[in-house]
């Protein structure tokens, strides 16, 4: 099946997961996966959170930023792939002057 | 953690899953996810296969092609996102004159 993000309403979330300013998300959800097209605005972040039953894979489409992953910063640019395995925590940060645009998947791993 | 596909060796697979010609894959694997950077060459395909315990999410980075999903064709271009939920089958086809470049995740959903 095709997921047409252009037909999924954008949600502008303020201070997502305790982060800063605005995260824009278009999200498809079923019981196994969250599949997202995201745009983190300049000087915005998704707050630090732990993936308990799932993981997250983020592919950067454009812009620059960084993740705080298990206490260390990792720099991101177009083509970067960040992986937060199950049980780990991360925060996505746009400390640049332009949008950070990404594609992300949050798969559930403990479905019986 | 960062997955640097530039540091992962490319594997050129002939007739991948019974498909046609050449699929190029750089893959990170752990027990929960396969995370891939792929390039399907012109006139190549990944053969029809079913995702029994996992799903697959494919994001098209450049090029054109199509998937055969549950018996129907879906057209792909840059920015397209194809989702094959667990229990379904698909085939990825490059019927164009240039490479089909994609990012893909195969998450496992039945880990105890």
Backbone of each chain as ProteinMPNN parsed JSONL, in Angstrom:
{"seq_chain_A": "XXXXXXXXXXXXXXXXXXXXXXXXXXXXXXXXXXXXXXXXXXXXXXXXXXXXXXXXXXXXXXXXXXXXXXXXXXXXXXXXXXXXXXXXXXXXXXXXXXXXXXXXXXXXXXXX", "coords_chain_A": {"N_chain_A": [[0.836, -1.187, 0.0], [0.339, 2.323, -0.615], [1.56, 5.077, 1.198], [0.43, 8.158, 1.327], [1.708, 10.984, 2.141], [1.013, 13.559, 1.54], [-1.691, 13.562, 1.65], [-2.27, 13.224, 4.246], [-3.161, 14.836, 7.161], [-1.266, 17.545, 8.441], [0.125, 17.788, 11.684], [0.894, 20.232, 13.929], [2.916, 20.217, 16.537], [3.34, 21.528, 19.718], [6.18, 21.808, 21.726], [6.917, 19.029, 21.733], [7.014, 15.961, 23.355], [8.125, 17.199, 25.563], [9.982, 18.813, 24.404], [11.274, 21.663, 22.528], [9.612, 24.438, 21.11], [8.324, 23.927, 17.769], [7.203, 20.9, 16.301], [6.409, 19.385, 13.306], [4.239, 16.931, 12.125], [3.234, 14.354, 9.948], [1.428, 11.513, 10.108], [1.129, 7.992, 9.707], [-0.523, 5.301, 11.209], [-0.597, 1.983, 12.426], [-1.239, -1.139, 14.176], [1.315, -2.182, 14.258], [3.265, -0.364, 13.347], [4.386, 3.058, 13.422], [4.506, 5.46, 10.951], [6.157, 8.115, 9.627], [6.249, 11.443, 8.27], [8.201, 14.147, 8.869], [8.811, 17.495, 10.09], [10.982, 19.443, 11.631], [11.061, 22.508, 13.074], [13.279, 25.401, 12.845], [15.353, 25.958, 15.659], [13.958, 24.187, 17.31], [12.91, 21.215, 19.101], [12.493, 17.665, 19.7], [11.685, 16.296, 22.703], [13.732, 14.476, 25.121], [13.21, 11.033, 25.236], [12.329, 7.627, 26.024], [12.446, 4.554, 24.242], [10.507, 2.03, 24.882], [8.998, -0.328, 24.143], [9.302, -0.337, 21.538], [11.261, 0.749, 18.649], [13.147, 3.369, 16.994], [13.673, 4.667, 13.774], [15.276, 7.1, 11.974], [15.481, 8.941, 9.059], [17.26, 11.438, 7.498], [16.073, 13.896, 5.384], [16.418, 16.546, 4.497], [18.19, 19.52, 5.558], [19.81, 20.366, 8.719], [20.91, 19.094, 11.883], [20.88, 17.581, 15.147], [21.087, 14.606, 17.17], [20.544, 13.724, 20.546], [21.745, 10.975, 21.963], [21.587, 8.428, 24.174], [23.058, 10.072, 25.876], [25.064, 11.21, 24.32], [25.993, 13.465, 21.668], [25.042, 13.331, 18.233], [25.766, 14.297, 14.985], [23.634, 15.438, 12.353], [22.77, 15.352, 8.906], [21.532, 15.8, 5.516], [20.718, 12.6, 4.332], [21.717, 11.294, 6.515], [21.29, 8.605, 8.842], [19.679, 7.858, 11.715], [19.463, 5.622, 14.416], [17.509, 4.504, 17.041], [17.633, 2.045, 19.14], [15.382, -0.38, 20.674], [14.695, 0.188, 24.109], [16.464, 2.232, 24.45], [17.202, 5.812, 24.697], [16.435, 9.014, 23.249], [16.78, 12.36, 21.814], [15.666, 14.633, 19.395], [17.071, 17.303, 17.705], [16.85, 20.509, 16.3], [19.125, 22.687, 15.713], [19.724, 24.486, 13.825], [19.38, 27.061, 11.225], [17.357, 26.536, 9.476], [14.587, 24.422, 8.322], [14.452, 21.046, 9.558], [14.064, 18.189, 7.895], [12.527, 15.057, 7.841], [12.15, 11.454, 7.524], [10.531, 8.923, 9.288], [10.323, 5.86, 11.171], [8.562, 4.065, 13.601], [8.645, 1.121, 14.861], [6.787, -1.443, 16.495], [7.863, -4.025, 18.652], [7.05, -6.028, 20.322], [4.679, -7.432, 19.927], [2.149, -9.726, 20.491]], "CA_chain_A": [[0.0, 0.0, 0.0], [1.074, 3.58, -0.618], [1.233, 6.068, 2.217], [0.549, 9.46, 0.668], [1.781, 11.975, 3.23], [0.33, 14.772, 1.093], [-3.121, 13.451, 1.976], [-2.399, 13.081, 5.702], [-3.127, 16.173, 7.745], [-0.114, 17.895, 9.273], [-0.125, 18.223, 13.054], [1.987, 21.055, 14.477], [2.908, 19.902, 17.97], [4.191, 22.41, 20.525], [6.982, 21.201, 22.799], [6.675, 17.582, 21.614], [7.723, 15.138, 24.353], [8.881, 18.078, 26.44], [11.002, 19.545, 23.646], [11.211, 23.117, 22.348], [8.947, 24.998, 19.921], [7.325, 23.248, 16.925], [7.438, 19.706, 15.486], [5.313, 19.098, 12.378], [4.218, 15.496, 11.843], [2.159, 13.665, 9.225], [1.672, 10.166, 10.617], [0.292, 6.821, 9.469], [-0.381, 4.402, 12.357], [-1.384, 0.765, 12.645], [-0.809, -1.761, 15.435], [2.726, -2.577, 14.176], [4.195, 0.702, 12.973], [4.091, 4.461, 13.141], [5.305, 5.849, 9.789], [6.019, 9.563, 9.725], [6.967, 12.493, 7.565], [8.317, 15.162, 9.906], [9.571, 18.721, 9.844], [11.303, 20.1, 12.894], [11.399, 23.883, 12.71], [14.514, 25.976, 13.399], [15.35, 26.183, 17.119], [12.946, 23.307, 17.913], [13.404, 19.868, 19.416], [11.629, 16.64, 20.296], [12.351, 16.065, 23.99], [14.33, 13.178, 25.425], [12.229, 9.998, 25.594], [12.858, 6.262, 25.925], [11.64, 3.611, 23.454], [10.393, 0.85, 25.749], [8.473, -1.522, 23.449], [9.521, -0.113, 20.107], [12.506, 1.427, 18.324], [12.867, 4.428, 16.013], [14.656, 4.859, 12.718], [15.055, 8.425, 11.391], [16.303, 9.226, 7.881], [17.197, 12.887, 7.272], [15.852, 14.222, 3.969], [17.095, 17.827, 4.252], [18.461, 20.316, 6.75], [20.866, 19.91, 9.631], [20.531, 19.065, 13.284], [21.61, 16.544, 15.863], [20.36, 13.845, 18.171], [21.196, 13.34, 21.795], [21.453, 9.541, 22.035], [22.28, 7.826, 25.318], [23.972, 11.022, 26.509], [26.077, 11.778, 23.412], [25.44, 14.12, 20.482], [25.389, 12.836, 16.897], [25.4, 15.33, 14.013], [22.774, 14.955, 11.273], [22.609, 16.13, 7.683], [20.759, 15.021, 4.53], [21.274, 11.27, 4.108], [22.052, 10.637, 7.789], [20.302, 7.674, 9.4], [19.822, 7.648, 13.159], [18.705, 4.478, 14.934], [17.364, 4.403, 18.49], [17.131, 0.685, 19.389], [14.475, -0.577, 21.804], [15.358, 0.293, 25.407], [17.348, 3.402, 24.483], [16.521, 7.105, 24.698], [17.005, 10.032, 22.358], [16.126, 13.648, 21.583], [16.014, 15.16, 18.063], [17.267, 18.751, 17.914], [17.213, 21.346, 15.157], [19.859, 23.872, 16.181], [20.131, 25.213, 12.622], [18.525, 28.2, 10.859], [16.28, 26.145, 8.557], [13.843, 23.23, 8.723], [15.049, 19.709, 9.517], [12.993, 17.374, 7.312], [12.914, 13.66, 8.032], [11.231, 10.327, 7.41], [10.816, 8.105, 10.475], [9.502, 4.678, 11.447], [8.59, 3.564, 14.98], [8.048, -0.217, 14.86], [6.568, -2.175, 17.742], [8.555, -5.325, 18.563], [6.586, -6.984, 21.332], [3.282, -7.753, 19.665], [1.95, -11.177, 20.63]], "C_chain_A": [[0.879, 1.248, 0.0], [0.609, 4.44, 0.546], [1.498, 7.432, 1.593], [0.512, 10.544, 1.749], [1.078, 13.279, 2.851], [-1.151, 14.772, 1.434], [-3.36, 13.263, 3.475], [-2.239, 14.471, 6.313], [-1.868, 16.373, 8.582], [-0.584, 18.286, 10.679], [1.101, 18.983, 13.545], [1.927, 20.912, 15.994], [3.857, 20.849, 18.705], [4.907, 21.601, 21.596], [6.752, 19.691, 22.895], [7.598, 16.799, 22.563], [8.627, 15.99, 25.257], [9.981, 18.851, 25.746], [10.647, 21.015, 23.499], [10.452, 23.444, 21.06], [8.146, 23.971, 19.119], [7.88, 22.039, 16.149], [6.207, 19.495, 14.61], [5.362, 17.628, 11.987], [2.996, 15.146, 10.993], [2.393, 12.187, 9.494], [0.625, 9.143, 10.171], [0.542, 5.875, 10.645], [-1.207, 3.144, 12.151], [-0.818, 0.084, 13.895], [0.682, -2.118, 15.431], [3.71, -1.431, 13.972], [3.563, 2.091, 13.043], [5.038, 4.85, 12.009], [5.073, 7.344, 9.579], [6.838, 10.341, 8.71], [7.007, 13.667, 8.527], [9.12, 16.368, 9.471], [9.743, 19.427, 11.187], [11.773, 21.509, 12.541], [12.704, 24.325, 13.378], [14.334, 26.237, 14.893], [14.232, 25.392, 17.818], [13.575, 21.963, 18.238], [12.254, 18.962, 19.833], [12.367, 16.216, 21.567], [12.866, 14.641, 24.155], [13.245, 12.188, 25.875], [12.841, 8.631, 25.324], [11.898, 5.387, 25.117], [11.6, 2.271, 24.194], [10.01, -0.422, 24.992], [8.722, -1.448, 21.958], [10.911, 0.496, 19.903], [12.149, 2.607, 17.424], [14.029, 4.551, 15.054], [14.309, 6.181, 12.024], [16.022, 8.608, 10.224], [16.142, 10.711, 7.558], [17.118, 13.169, 5.772], [16.493, 15.565, 3.602], [17.256, 18.577, 5.566], [19.576, 19.717, 7.586], [20.357, 19.935, 11.059], [21.38, 18.05, 14.004], [20.655, 15.764, 16.75], [21.224, 13.737, 19.412], [20.773, 11.886, 22.001], [22.271, 8.932, 23.157], [23.383, 8.745, 25.845], [25.032, 11.612, 25.608], [25.404, 12.389, 22.183], [25.957, 13.458, 19.205], [24.9, 13.878, 15.896], [24.647, 14.717, 12.828], [22.772, 15.919, 10.094], [21.863, 15.25, 6.676], [21.458, 13.699, 4.247], [21.685, 10.557, 5.377], [20.915, 9.724, 8.218], [20.617, 7.457, 10.878], [18.91, 6.501, 13.594], [18.711, 4.529, 16.455], [16.789, 3.016, 18.777], [16.192, 0.667, 20.6], [15.274, -0.525, 23.11], [16.249, 1.509, 25.545], [16.532, 4.698, 24.402], [17.226, 8.085, 23.772], [16.163, 11.299, 22.334], [16.6, 14.14, 20.224], [15.993, 16.678, 18.146], [17.582, 19.434, 16.586], [17.823, 22.645, 15.684], [20.355, 24.695, 14.997], [19.131, 26.33, 12.326], [17.384, 27.816, 9.926], [15.635, 24.842, 9.026], [14.716, 21.962, 8.656], [13.927, 18.754, 9.096], [13.413, 15.911, 7.355], [11.759, 12.702, 7.766], [11.556, 9.419, 8.588], [9.829, 6.953, 10.6], [9.682, 4.31, 12.916], [7.882, 2.206, 14.979], [7.912, -0.784, 16.28], [7.168, -3.572, 17.601], [7.997, -6.388, 19.485], [5.126, -7.357, 21.175], [3.107, -9.265, 19.691], [1.046, -11.694, 19.516]], "O_chain_A": [[1.991, 1.25, 0.527], [-0.584, 4.52, 0.841], [2.646, 7.811, 1.361], [-0.552, 10.961, 2.204], [0.607, 14.014, 3.718], [-1.79, 15.822, 1.501], [-4.502, 13.155, 3.921], [-1.286, 15.188, 6.007], [-1.458, 15.488, 9.333], [-1.561, 19.018, 10.84], [2.208, 18.445, 13.574], [1.014, 21.418, 16.646], [5.033, 20.956, 18.356], [4.287, 20.797, 22.292], [6.442, 19.15, 23.957], [8.816, 16.978, 22.55], [9.716, 15.577, 25.656], [10.819, 19.474, 26.399], [9.826, 21.547, 24.246], [10.643, 22.784, 20.038], [7.368, 23.215, 19.701], [8.883, 22.143, 15.443], [5.087, 19.434, 15.117], [6.406, 17.13, 11.566], [1.879, 15.58, 11.275], [3.448, 11.657, 9.145], [-0.58, 9.382, 10.242], [1.69, 5.667, 11.036], [-2.369, 3.214, 11.754], [0.0, 0.676, 14.598], [1.257, -2.336, 16.497], [4.866, -1.526, 14.383], [2.378, 2.273, 12.764], [6.24, 4.598, 12.093], [3.941, 7.784, 9.378], [7.95, 9.96, 8.343], [5.958, 14.141, 8.962], [9.989, 16.282, 8.604], [8.79, 19.93, 11.783], [12.748, 21.688, 11.811], [13.169, 23.712, 14.34], [13.273, 26.685, 15.328], [13.638, 25.865, 18.788], [14.636, 21.616, 17.719], [11.195, 19.422, 20.259], [13.533, 15.824, 21.513], [12.481, 13.731, 23.422], [12.465, 12.479, 26.782], [13.751, 8.492, 24.506], [10.682, 5.47, 25.289], [12.545, 1.485, 24.133], [10.627, -1.47, 25.18], [8.399, -2.371, 21.21], [11.644, 0.727, 20.865], [10.975, 2.822, 17.124], [15.196, 4.541, 15.446], [13.189, 6.361, 11.547], [17.233, 8.451, 10.381], [15.025, 11.189, 7.367], [17.974, 12.742, 4.997], [17.05, 15.706, 2.513], [16.561, 18.312, 6.547], [20.195, 18.717, 7.223], [19.469, 20.718, 11.396], [22.466, 17.694, 13.546], [19.548, 16.217, 17.041], [22.451, 13.667, 19.344], [19.591, 11.598, 22.19], [23.501, 8.92, 23.103], [24.472, 8.3, 26.207], [25.831, 12.433, 26.06], [24.378, 11.896, 21.715], [27.124, 13.081, 19.101], [23.743, 14.296, 15.953], [24.978, 13.626, 12.363], [22.774, 17.138, 10.265], [21.593, 14.082, 6.956], [22.653, 13.676, 3.955], [21.975, 9.361, 5.352], [19.741, 10.018, 7.994], [21.677, 6.944, 11.237], [17.748, 6.421, 13.194], [19.769, 4.589, 17.083], [15.578, 2.824, 18.669], [16.209, 1.573, 21.433], [16.359, -1.096, 23.22], [16.741, 1.795, 26.636], [15.343, 4.683, 24.084], [18.432, 8.001, 23.541], [15.01, 11.318, 22.766], [17.791, 14.077, 19.921], [15.015, 17.268, 18.603], [18.463, 19.0, 15.844], [17.109, 23.576, 16.053], [21.28, 25.497, 15.13], [18.167, 26.528, 13.064], [16.535, 28.65, 9.608], [16.077, 24.234, 10.001], [15.596, 21.84, 7.804], [12.969, 18.538, 9.838], [14.524, 15.566, 6.952], [10.584, 13.071, 7.781], [12.728, 9.166, 8.866], [8.671, 7.051, 10.196], [10.804, 4.25, 13.418], [6.657, 2.147, 15.085], [8.79, -0.625, 17.128], [7.007, -4.225, 16.57], [8.431, -7.539, 19.433], [4.419, -7.573, 22.159], [3.821, -9.995, 19.003], [0.759, -12.89, 19.46]]}, "seq_chain_B": "XXXXXXXXXXXXXXXXXXXXXXXXXXXXXXXXXXXXXXXXXXXXXXXXXXXXXXXXXXXXXXXXXXXXXXXXXXXXXXXXXXXXXXXXXXXXXXXXXXXXXXXXXXXXXXXX", "coords_chain_B": {"N_chain_B": [[22.211, 5.957, 17.818], [24.33, 6.322, 14.919], [23.781, 5.196, 11.628], [25.959, 4.607, 9.227], [25.776, 4.419, 6.033], [27.662, 4.683, 4.069], [29.858, 3.449, 5.089], [29.203, 0.842, 5.151], [29.515, -2.176, 3.502], [28.593, -2.529, 0.095], [26.319, -4.887, -1.239], [25.853, -6.583, -4.149], [23.193, -8.111, -5.373], [22.191, -10.807, -7.28], [19.196, -11.443, -8.983], [17.413, -11.153, -6.736], [15.447, -12.587, -4.273], [14.2, -14.102, -6.203], [13.79, -12.278, -8.183], [14.632, -10.014, -10.911], [17.704, -9.424, -12.567], [19.827, -6.954, -11.006], [20.038, -6.102, -7.573], [21.2, -3.705, -5.365], [22.405, -3.561, -2.105], [22.969, -2.014, 1.007], [23.201, -2.923, 4.24], [22.147, -2.694, 7.617], [21.794, -4.741, 10.444], [19.996, -5.895, 13.263], [18.551, -7.757, 16.024], [15.983, -6.772, 15.977], [15.497, -5.111, 13.754], [15.967, -4.712, 10.209], [17.826, -2.412, 8.419], [18.079, -0.508, 5.621], [19.906, 0.76, 2.802], [19.196, 1.064, -0.494], [19.647, 0.222, -3.981], [18.084, -0.265, -6.863], [18.754, -1.524, -9.926], [18.245, -0.384, -13.352], [15.679, -2.076, -15.146], [15.462, -4.16, -13.313], [14.405, -6.243, -10.535], [13.035, -6.955, -7.247], [11.988, -10.029, -6.234], [8.623, -11.379, -5.799], [7.562, -11.687, -2.482], [6.56, -12.784, 0.798], [5.847, -11.123, 3.857], [6.148, -12.536, 6.78], [6.677, -12.508, 9.611], [7.412, -10.005, 9.964], [7.349, -6.569, 8.761], [7.53, -4.259, 5.956], [8.864, -1.118, 5.147], [9.245, 1.19, 2.661], [10.954, 3.922, 1.426], [11.131, 6.095, -1.234], [13.95, 7.533, -2.641], [15.109, 8.483, -5.025], [14.497, 8.269, -8.586], [12.311, 6.093, -10.524], [9.662, 3.67, -10.355], [7.821, 0.69, -9.55], [5.623, -1.057, -7.301], [4.419, -4.359, -6.881], [1.747, -5.153, -5.108], [-0.026, -7.227, -3.121], [-1.204, -8.16, -5.466], [-1.789, -5.908, -7.001], [-0.598, -3.1, -8.916], [1.437, -0.383, -7.827], [2.484, 2.88, -8.398], [5.714, 4.369, -8.16], [7.694, 7.143, -7.145], [10.197, 9.699, -6.466], [9.975, 10.43, -3.042], [7.767, 8.862, -2.627], [6.11, 6.55, -0.446], [6.027, 3.269, 0.34], [4.244, 0.722, 1.967], [4.394, -2.478, 3.249], [2.459, -4.326, 5.074], [2.708, -6.675, 7.854], [2.21, -10.072, 6.996], [1.486, -9.641, 4.406], [2.279, -9.534, 0.828], [4.815, -8.553, -1.525], [6.471, -7.088, -4.437], [9.273, -5.363, -5.654], [9.869, -3.236, -8.315], [11.933, -2.04, -10.894], [11.179, -0.55, -13.633], [12.166, 1.422, -15.148], [14.521, 3.647, -16.893], [16.629, 4.382, -15.338], [18.461, 4.264, -12.16], [16.698, 3.077, -9.255], [16.446, 4.417, -6.226], [16.416, 3.809, -2.784], [15.342, 3.928, 0.679], [14.942, 1.636, 3.285], [13.114, -0.167, 5.805], [12.884, -3.115, 7.674], [11.092, -4.205, 10.09], [10.935, -6.482, 12.845], [8.149, -8.003, 14.384], [7.347, -9.858, 16.222], [8.845, -10.505, 18.473], [9.733, -12.066, 21.419]], "CA_chain_B": [[23.4, 5.637, 17.058], [24.25, 6.632, 13.495], [24.088, 4.127, 10.673], [26.655, 5.259, 8.12], [25.73, 3.458, 4.921], [28.903, 4.806, 3.307], [30.864, 2.544, 5.665], [28.704, -0.538, 5.065], [29.824, -2.685, 2.165], [27.481, -2.8, -0.812], [26.191, -6.233, -1.782], [25.096, -6.622, -5.404], [22.527, -9.416, -5.338], [21.556, -11.188, -8.551], [17.869, -12.084, -8.926], [17.062, -11.143, -5.303], [14.137, -13.193, -3.973], [13.603, -14.59, -7.451], [13.547, -11.16, -9.095], [15.358, -9.877, -12.173], [18.939, -8.63, -12.6], [20.681, -6.604, -9.86], [19.658, -5.257, -6.434], [22.332, -3.324, -4.519], [21.929, -3.322, -0.746], [23.845, -1.809, 2.174], [22.246, -3.29, 5.282], [22.426, -2.84, 9.046], [20.864, -5.735, 10.984], [20.057, -6.432, 14.625], [17.46, -8.721, 16.192], [14.696, -6.1, 15.814], [15.317, -4.379, 12.49], [16.906, -4.573, 9.1], [17.764, -1.02, 7.97], [18.756, -0.652, 4.334], [20.018, 1.706, 1.707], [19.14, 0.172, -1.646], [19.624, 0.757, -5.352], [17.609, -1.276, -7.807], [19.198, -1.049, -11.239], [17.254, -0.374, -14.44], [15.225, -3.394, -15.614], [15.701, -5.134, -12.237], [13.311, -6.318, -9.551], [13.09, -7.867, -6.101], [10.851, -10.915, -6.501], [7.466, -11.398, -4.898], [7.799, -12.427, -1.234], [5.587, -12.469, 1.854], [6.415, -10.76, 5.16], [5.403, -13.377, 7.731], [6.86, -12.106, 11.019], [7.864, -8.619, 9.934], [6.733, -5.743, 7.726], [8.569, -3.495, 5.274], [8.526, 0.257, 4.791], [10.206, 1.631, 1.646], [10.845, 5.343, 1.064], [11.872, 6.283, -2.488], [14.801, 8.72, -2.602], [15.186, 8.995, -6.393], [14.148, 7.307, -9.615], [10.905, 5.704, -10.675], [9.429, 2.237, -10.437], [6.506, 0.343, -9.016], [5.534, -2.281, -6.517], [3.25, -5.222, -7.003], [1.36, -5.347, -3.707], [-1.279, -7.977, -3.038], [-1.795, -8.343, -6.791], [-2.033, -4.656, -7.729], [0.583, -2.251, -9.093], [1.451, 0.982, -7.278], [3.582, 3.616, -9.032], [6.633, 4.987, -7.199], [8.622, 8.187, -7.566], [10.872, 10.267, -5.283], [9.034, 10.856, -2.005], [6.733, 7.842, -2.388], [6.325, 5.634, 0.669], [5.273, 2.021, 0.216], [4.192, -0.073, 3.208], [3.915, -3.854, 3.148], [2.204, -4.77, 6.455], [2.951, -8.08, 8.176], [1.218, -10.985, 6.415], [1.228, -9.302, 3.003], [3.38, -9.824, -0.087], [5.109, -7.498, -2.511], [7.643, -7.153, -5.312], [9.702, -4.01, -6.032], [10.23, -3.335, -9.736], [12.419, -0.849, -11.588], [10.902, -0.66, -15.062], [12.595, 2.689, -15.754], [15.839, 3.623, -17.532], [17.698, 4.762, -14.402], [18.418, 3.577, -10.866], [15.65, 3.361, -8.266], [17.206, 4.489, -4.975], [15.442, 3.798, -1.696], [15.664, 3.641, 2.07], [13.914, 0.679, 3.711], [13.188, -0.763, 7.144], [12.121, -4.354, 7.877], [11.029, -4.477, 11.53], [10.336, -7.719, 13.374], [7.069, -7.632, 15.31], [6.935, -10.967, 17.075], [9.953, -10.853, 19.35], [9.23, -12.283, 22.811]], "C_chain_B": [[23.208, 6.007, 15.594], [24.559, 5.381, 12.686], [24.677, 4.81, 9.45], [26.733, 4.271, 6.962], [26.992, 3.513, 4.065], [30.0, 3.877, 3.816], [30.408, 1.088, 5.662], [28.913, -1.015, 3.634], [28.552, -2.923, 1.357], [27.499, -4.264, -1.241], [25.321, -6.158, -3.031], [24.502, -8.024, -5.527], [21.852, -9.675, -6.682], [20.211, -11.855, -8.276], [17.393, -12.268, -7.482], [15.61, -11.607, -5.107], [13.405, -13.633, -5.254], [13.291, -13.486, -8.446], [14.521, -11.167, -10.263], [16.617, -9.031, -11.963], [19.476, -8.237, -11.218], [20.017, -5.659, -8.846], [20.914, -4.982, -5.625], [21.824, -2.952, -3.138], [23.113, -3.063, 0.201], [22.924, -1.956, 3.378], [22.852, -3.323, 6.681], [21.367, -3.796, 9.598], [21.081, -5.903, 12.479], [18.832, -7.33, 14.804], [16.089, -8.09, 15.959], [14.438, -5.507, 14.436], [16.39, -4.716, 11.468], [16.714, -3.149, 8.581], [18.661, -0.916, 6.74], [18.793, 0.605, 3.492], [20.111, 0.858, 0.449], [19.154, 0.911, -2.971], [19.265, -0.381, -6.29], [17.955, -0.756, -9.198], [18.069, -1.111, -12.257], [16.943, -1.803, -14.878], [15.55, -4.503, -14.594], [14.494, -5.171, -11.307], [13.718, -7.182, -8.367], [11.821, -8.71, -6.222], [9.761, -10.86, -5.433], [7.782, -12.26, -3.671], [6.824, -11.933, -0.184], [6.318, -12.15, 3.149], [5.602, -11.451, 6.255], [5.477, -12.854, 9.169], [7.259, -10.641, 11.124], [7.055, -7.846, 8.898], [7.862, -5.067, 6.958], [8.031, -2.127, 4.892], [9.627, 0.734, 3.845], [9.926, 3.088, 1.312], [11.724, 5.569, -0.164], [12.626, 7.603, -2.445], [14.976, 9.329, -3.995], [14.861, 7.876, -7.373], [12.662, 7.019, -9.65], [10.796, 4.196, -10.762], [8.023, 1.941, -9.971], [6.631, -0.862, -8.108], [4.303, -3.044, -6.966], [2.912, -5.59, -5.561], [0.002, -6.014, -3.661], [-2.008, -7.991, -4.396], [-2.084, -7.08, -7.57], [-0.76, -3.819, -7.81], [0.371, -0.876, -8.462], [2.67, 1.681, -7.862], [4.396, 4.37, -7.974], [7.483, 6.065, -7.864], [9.248, 8.782, -6.303], [9.847, 10.817, -4.298], [7.914, 9.866, -1.752], [7.116, 6.975, -1.202], [5.411, 4.431, 0.489], [5.366, 1.254, 1.528], [3.629, -1.444, 2.881], [3.699, -4.349, 4.579], [2.503, -6.264, 6.616], [1.822, -8.944, 7.599], [0.93, -10.727, 4.953], [2.466, -9.571, 2.154], [3.563, -8.677, -1.08], [6.34, -7.827, -3.335], [7.979, -5.72, -5.71], [10.329, -4.085, -7.417], [10.764, -1.999, -10.248], [12.252, -1.067, -13.082], [11.28, 0.628, -15.793], [14.002, 2.542, -16.333], [16.969, 3.983, -16.576], [17.509, 4.06, -13.059], [17.202, 3.998, -10.037], [16.336, 3.272, -6.899], [16.23, 4.623, -3.814], [16.097, 3.548, -0.337], [14.564, 2.71, 2.565], [14.194, 0.144, 5.113], [12.32, -2.02, 7.143], [12.132, -4.654, 9.374], [10.37, -5.816, 11.841], [9.296, -7.344, 14.436], [6.724, -8.72, 16.337], [8.03, -11.443, 18.006], [9.434, -10.962, 20.787], [10.189, -11.652, 23.807]], "O_chain_B": [[22.088, 6.012, 15.084], [25.466, 4.615, 13.01], [23.974, 5.511, 8.722], [27.615, 3.414, 6.905], [27.356, 2.532, 3.417], [30.942, 3.552, 3.094], [31.136, 0.204, 6.114], [28.534, -0.338, 2.679], [27.565, -3.449, 1.869], [28.552, -4.815, -1.566], [24.175, -5.714, -2.966], [25.221, -8.997, -5.755], [21.05, -8.872, -7.157], [20.115, -12.739, -7.424], [17.025, -13.365, -7.062], [14.682, -11.069, -5.711], [12.182, -13.548, -5.363], [12.607, -13.721, -9.442], [15.149, -12.181, -10.565], [16.579, -8.029, -11.25], [19.574, -9.094, -10.339], [19.514, -4.591, -9.193], [21.621, -5.913, -5.239], [20.919, -2.128, -3.006], [24.109, -3.786, 0.195], [21.968, -1.195, 3.522], [23.918, -3.897, 6.902], [20.187, -3.681, 9.264], [22.22, -6.04, 12.927], [18.146, -7.631, 13.827], [15.115, -8.817, 15.76], [13.29, -5.411, 14.002], [17.547, -4.968, 11.805], [15.586, -2.721, 8.332], [19.856, -1.201, 6.809], [17.853, 1.399, 3.471], [21.006, 0.022, 0.331], [18.733, 2.063, -3.07], [20.032, -1.325, -6.484], [17.505, 0.318, -9.599], [17.068, -1.798, -12.054], [17.842, -2.639, -14.97], [15.87, -5.631, -14.969], [13.673, -4.254, -11.294], [14.614, -8.02, -8.462], [10.716, -8.173, -6.304], [9.965, -10.361, -4.326], [8.21, -13.407, -3.798], [6.323, -10.811, -0.261], [7.29, -12.818, 3.503], [4.51, -11.006, 6.608], [4.46, -12.768, 9.857], [7.423, -10.104, 12.219], [6.18, -8.407, 8.239], [9.034, -5.278, 7.273], [6.916, -1.988, 4.391], [10.807, 0.687, 4.19], [8.804, 3.449, 0.958], [12.918, 5.272, -0.141], [12.032, 8.661, -2.241], [14.991, 10.552, -4.136], [14.938, 6.694, -7.037], [11.87, 7.61, -8.917], [11.731, 3.523, -11.195], [7.146, 2.805, -9.989], [7.622, -1.59, -8.146], [3.294, -2.467, -7.371], [3.693, -6.254, -4.88], [-0.998, -5.447, -4.104], [-3.229, -7.855, -4.472], [-2.576, -7.157, -8.695], [0.057, -3.826, -6.889], [-0.707, -0.289, -8.546], [3.773, 1.136, -7.825], [3.845, 4.929, -7.026], [7.93, 5.91, -9.001], [8.872, 8.409, -5.192], [8.957, 11.579, -4.678], [7.182, 10.0, -0.771], [8.293, 6.696, -0.977], [4.186, 4.556, 0.486], [6.439, 1.151, 2.123], [2.543, -1.569, 2.315], [4.659, -4.752, 5.235], [2.544, -7.012, 5.64], [0.644, -8.6, 7.698], [0.211, -11.497, 4.316], [3.556, -9.805, 2.677], [2.63, -7.951, -1.421], [7.133, -8.704, -2.995], [7.089, -4.945, -6.061], [11.216, -4.903, -7.66], [10.134, -0.957, -10.063], [13.093, -1.699, -13.721], [10.798, 0.903, -16.892], [14.601, 1.468, -16.278], [18.14, 3.904, -16.946], [16.524, 3.353, -12.849], [16.746, 5.139, -10.118], [16.752, 2.196, -6.469], [15.321, 5.452, -3.854], [17.215, 3.044, -0.227], [13.386, 2.951, 2.304], [15.342, 0.021, 5.54], [11.18, -2.004, 6.679], [13.065, -5.281, 9.877], [9.399, -6.224, 11.204], [9.538, -6.479, 15.278], [5.893, -8.503, 17.219], [8.137, -12.634, 18.297], [8.778, -10.052, 21.293], [9.957, -11.719, 25.014]]}, "name": "protein", "num_of_chains": 2, "seq": "XXXXXXXXXXXXXXXXXXXXXXXXXXXXXXXXXXXXXXXXXXXXXXXXXXXXXXXXXXXXXXXXXXXXXXXXXXXXXXXXXXXXXXXXXXXXXXXXXXXXXXXXXXXXXXXXXXXXXXXXXXXXXXXXXXXXXXXXXXXXXXXXXXXXXXXXXXXXXXXXXXXXXXXXXXXXXXXXXXXXXXXXXXXXXXXXXXXXXXXXXXXXXXXXXXXXXXXXXXXXXXXX"}
